[in-house]
Amino acid sequence: MKLNKMNPEQFKQTRKKLNLTQKKLAEELGLQDARHIRYIESGQRELKGVLLKCFEYYCEINQPKQQGE
């Protein structure tokens, strides 16, 4: 899943589809607190670099399975 064109609202919606709070996503990505997630969702920071790659990987391995898989 390529997320580098994701805007802040899309990032937030993706997090919610994964049923994660800001705090839980921060923990899953190895961040100290949810502040970084809030900054991305508010547009104060871009999702890029290692954090982008980690989020892409997290989304990939946690996609809901389709019927019949």
FIMI-862201 format. One record per atom (N, C-alpha, C): x, z, y; residue in three letters. Coordinates in steps of 0.2 Angstrom, whole numbers, plus 5000, padded with zeros to 4 digits. Atoms other than C-alpha are relative to their C-alpha. Layout:
<nodes>
XZYALA...
</nodes>
This chain:
<nodes>
500450004994MET500050005000MET500550005006MET499750004994LYS500749955017LYS499650035005LYS500449974995LEU500250065031LEU500349995007LEU499750004994ASN501450015045ASN499649985006ASN500450024995LYS500049935055LYS499450055001LYS500549965000MET498950085053MET500050045007MET500149974994ASN498250155069ASN499850084999ASN500149935001PRO497950345072PRO499350024996PRO500749995003GLU496050335067GLU500149984993GLU500050035007GLN496450235051GLN500450064996GLN499649955003PHE497850365047PHE499550064998PHE500449955001LYS496550505049LYS499549994994LYS500550025006GLN495250415038GLN500350004994GLN499750005006THR496450385025THR500250074997THR499949935002ARG496950575025ARG499350034997ARG500749975002LYS495050615023LYS499849974994LYS500150035006LYS494850495009LYS500450034994LYS499649965005LEU496250585000LEU499750074999LEU500349935000ASN495150745003ASN500650055002ASN499549964998LEU496650825012LEU499950035007LEU500049974993THR496650945027THR500749975003THR499350014997GLN498050915040GLN500550044997GLN499549955003LYS498951065033LYS500249984993LYS499850015007LYS498851015015LYS500449935000LYS499650065000LEU499450835019LEU500750025002LEU499449984998ALA500850915029ALA500550034994ALA499649975005GLU501351015014GLU500249954995GLU499850055005GLU501250875002GLU500549955002GLU499450044998LEU502450775013LEU500650035002LEU499449964999GLY503650915014GLY500150025008GLY500049984993LEU503250955033LEU499950085000LEU500149934999GLN503351135039GLN499350025002GLN500749984998ASP501651135047ASP499649935002ASP500550054999ALA500151025052ALA500149965007ALA499950034993ARG500750985070ARG500249934999ARG499850075001HIS501650825064HIS499449954999HIS500650045001ILE499950765057ILE499649995006ILE500450004994ARG499050815072ARG500249955005ARG499750054995TYR500250715083TYR499949934998TYR500150075003ILE500050555072ILE499349995001ILE500750015000GLU498150575072GLU499849995008GLU500250004993SER498050595091SER500449945004SER499750064997GLY499250445094GLY500650025004GLY499449984996GLN500650555102GLN500749984996GLN499450025004ARG501850505087ARG499849944996ARG500150065004GLU502050345077GLU500150034993GLU499949995007LEU501950355058LEU500549944998LEU499550055001LYS503650275054LYS500650044996LYS499549985003GLY505250295045GLY499950034993GLY500049975007VAL505450415030VAL499250034999VAL500749975001LEU503750495034LEU499549954998LEU500550065002LEU502850325033LEU500149984993LEU499850025007LYS503750285016LYS499750064996LYS500249955005CYS503250455009CYS499250005000CYS500750015000PHE501450435015PHE499749944996PHE500250055004GLU501350265007GLU500050014993GLU500049995007TYR501950324991TYR499550054998TYR500649955002TYR500750474991TYR499449974999TYR500650045001CYS499350354994CYS500049964994CYS499950045006GLU499950244980GLU499850044994GLU500049965006ILE500050384967ILE499350045000ILE500649964999ASN498450464973ASN499349965001ASN500650044999GLN497250324974GLN499550014994GLN500549995005PRO495650354965PRO500049944995PRO500050055005LYS495550264948LYS499349965000LYS500650055000GLN494250114947GLN499750014993GLN500450005006GLN492950114933GLN500449964995GLN499750055005GLY493750044917GLY500850005000GLY499349995000GLU495550094921GLU500350054996GLU
</nodes>
